[in-house]
Amino acid sequence: MSSHEPTLPADPDEPVDFGVDLGAHEVLRRAHVLDALGPDWDPVAVLRDEEAAYDLLYSGLSEEQRRVYDDLVAAGVLPRRGDGRAAA
């Protein structure tokens, strides 16, 4: 019996134990994702731009926003980012 077929228990009230091999489907999914991203996709540039966007998001905060942000950083909810001034 292959891993794609359920193993039927002797007791019909017992749950059916079965396994599905998604390996081939995962390879195909990844191939489609990379194809959709195209040859010009630069993951390092994407991560760098994402970090810059987060720094900008947390810059230029008002006094109250800075207090809440500092509380969230102190609680470990958010990482410390930027220096609180708007990016040039």
C-alpha positions in Angstrom: 0.0 0.0 0.0 1.5 3.4 -0.9 1.5 6.5 1.3 -1.2 8.0 -0.8 -3.8 5.5 0.2 -5.6 5.7 3.6 -5.0 3.0 6.1 -8.4 1.9 7.2 -8.7 1.0 10.9 -10.4 -2.2 12.1 -12.9 -0.1 14.2 -15.0 2.2 11.9 -15.2 4.7 14.8 -11.4 5.2 14.8 -10.0 8.1 12.7 -8.4 7.2 9.3 -4.6 7.5 9.2 -3.3 8.7 5.9 -0.4 10.6 4.5 0.0 12.8 1.4 3.3 13.5 -0.3 3.2 17.2 -1.3 6.9 17.3 -2.4 6.2 17.3 -6.1 3.5 20.0 -5.7 5.8 22.1 -3.6 8.6 22.0 -6.2 6.0 23.0 -8.9 4.7 25.8 -6.6 8.2 27.2 -6.1 8.9 27.1 -9.8 5.8 29.1 -10.5 6.7 31.6 -7.8 10.2 32.1 -9.2 8.8 32.4 -12.7 6.3 35.0 -11.6 9.1 37.0 -9.8 11.0 37.2 -13.1 14.8 37.3 -13.8 15.2 40.9 -12.4 14.1 40.0 -8.9 16.8 40.9 -6.4 16.0 39.6 -2.9 18.9 41.5 -1.2 17.5 44.8 -2.7 14.0 43.9 -1.6 15.1 43.3 2.0 17.2 46.5 2.0 14.2 48.5 0.8 11.9 46.8 3.3 14.2 47.8 6.2 14.3 51.4 4.9 10.5 51.5 4.7 10.3 50.3 8.3 12.8 52.9 9.4 10.7 55.6 7.7 7.5 54.2 9.2 8.8 54.7 12.7 10.5 58.1 12.0 9.0 61.5 12.7 6.8 60.3 15.5 5.0 62.7 17.8 5.8 62.8 21.5 2.9 60.5 22.3 3.6 58.2 19.4 7.3 58.0 20.6 6.2 57.1 24.1 3.9 54.3 22.9 6.7 53.1 20.5 9.2 53.1 23.3 6.8 51.1 25.5 6.3 48.6 22.7 10.1 48.3 22.2 10.7 47.9 26.0 8.0 45.1 26.0 9.7 43.3 23.1 6.8 43.8 20.8 8.7 46.0 18.3 12.4 46.2 17.5 14.2 49.5 18.0 14.4 51.3 14.6 15.8 54.6 13.4 16.4 57.7 15.6 12.9 59.2 15.6 13.6 61.8 13.0 12.2 61.8 9.5 14.5 60.3 6.9 16.1 62.7 4.5 
